[in-house]
Amino acid sequence: MSVTAAPAIGTFNPRDLLRAQVKWRHLETLFWLATLLPFLVAPSYLVLGSQIAIAALFALSLDLIVGYSGLVSLGHAAFFGFGAYTAGLLAKAGWGEPITGLMAAAIAAMVLGYLTSFIIVRISHFALIMVTLGLCLLLYEVANKAHWLTGGDDGLQGVRMWPLLDMFRFDLYGRTAYAYSLVVLFGSFLILRRLINSPFGLSLRGIRENARRMPAIGSPSSNRIRTVYIISGTFAGIAGGLLAQTTEFVALDALSFQRSAEILVMLVLGGAGRLYGGLVGALIFIVARDQLADMNPQYWYFWLGLLLIAVIVFLPNGILGGCARLLARWRRRA
Amino acid sequence: MIARHISLLFDGFAYGMLLFVLSVGLSVTLGMMNFVNLAHGTFAMIGGYTTVMLMRSAGWPFFATLPVAFIGAAAASVVLERVLYRRLYRASDLDQSLLTIGIVFVSIAAAAYVFGTGQQPVQLPGYLRGRIEFGDFSFGLYRMFLVASALVITGLLVLGLEYTRFGARVRACVDNQRMARGLGLNVDAVFSITFALGSGLAGLGGALGIEIVGLDPNFAFKYLVYMLIVVAVGGLASIRGAFVTAAMLGVIDIVSKYYVPEIGAFVLYFVMVSFLVWRPAGLFARRT
């Protein structure tokens, strides 16, 4: 991965390595400054922008377990939907304050993560894929059948949000929604970036490379997996809560298998295990869907499938991985 | 009253047998190569559409289309295996899942483009329609035919695996792929043939299932979950496991939807997750 060449063993200090990675690069600053552009140049795309920010946060949370720890989850939408319904129901019940609502979504998803983490650490490989999928399907069925609470198929209606910080109303043009989503995304990104570049983050990468060898060097794999699973679920819940609050609606679709599959696609498209992969993947995916889905949703799936096959076969590390390889080749030649 | 319960159980069993034919190939190929093939439903769909097309445009009788459905799905799987799957045998679970999900997306869109999004009914021959009455009991003729076919297929599979040279090779490759390779077995060739046979069975299942579960472009996704449950709960590469699990799954699904429709598929998923937590390698795992 992006670990720089280690100096001679005698002088090697892992903290230097981590410190080097924590440092901000110019490209990163530029990237985050660019996220402010829509306010100036494309105000009509702010609604789409907040969708991208939400998907990016969701993909970022999935990257923690898929990209960094090497576990496959086909049911991450369980947390997303759980957070969305928590935030939505809270607002519907009369407490429409966005920030505390988002915290409630985070806590709810964290509790769900805590409860399911006991199951997750016991299994691996194919069974893990199936259990994550099964848990998500279970929640979907519960939400579908609990019509009195969630509105079932029709979605959760009647969500009314109070103005953000008592000042900014959620307007039709998505100005508040985009700013709000962006700030939450950036805050979460900072936390997760710090987490990844910590000794804990390194131990996750160790688990990805060899889960059995990690305990031998004093890092309990299953505890680490549980912790990261809970953290990942929490951030997915925040993303779901954001969606519920900014759209003032929760569709049953928030818990669906398609949602889990889509977010996995975004992550892999951008490049798993490299923080910005999920962000870039979400951006490309949602813009492409916005452009192509106008034709016909069926065709959109065709192109999505082809794109997915092409990325897996030709760009095993996603678009960002491909860029990094090109850059490395170019540097070597120069 | 009792008679109705028995009929319901029989319907569930027949449905389970259909699931068995659909998923047994996936079980064996997953167990052999550890390749997570989520596109198995696509092969079933190819079989289904082959039957529909032959009956509708060429006027073939139902039975004549079944071998073609088998061969069509098997041929499609050979092409995909050669072109795409082969590159990813040593890749991660994630890459394999995503590649095959990509194939499912493409196949759904292609089927919708060519055949439209509606259901594709078939006209069964007269002697398979209607029901047989035994006193109070009443069984659908087509379901009886389905159960009989599934039992014949199971018998052939067991005989083929236990008593033929090729079956011995398949078992060797499943039990220990590296050792089999070391002994000079051409594991890749064995896998290709098994994969084609398994996909062909899925195609046959897709054709047989039109009458029971219908056929539309979303088939590849809708029944994927059922196939995966059969494979995961039954245990990889275990024909006995797939058979028992499929029968159980069919009965649970039909009975729970009949008696407790308000909780729907909840029971099914709950049973699956509990079984997997209890026995992560499946109920009848050959390996742990």
Interface residues (C-beta under 8 A of the other chain):
Chain A: V66 G70 V72 L74 I119 R122 I123 S124 H125 F126 A127 I129 M130 V131 L133 G134 L135 L137 L138 E141 V142 N144 K145 F257 A261 L264 V265 V268 A272 Q298 Y299 W300 Y301 F302 L304 G305 L306 L307 L308 I309 I312 V313 P316
Chain B: L30 N34 V36 L84 R87 L88 A91 S92 D93 L94 D95 S97 L98 L99 I101 G102 I103 V104 F105 V106 S107 I108 A109 A110 A112 Y113 T117 P217 F221 V225 L228 I229 V231 A232 L236 E262 I263 G264 A265 F266 Y269 F270 M272 V273 L276 V277 P280 A281 G282
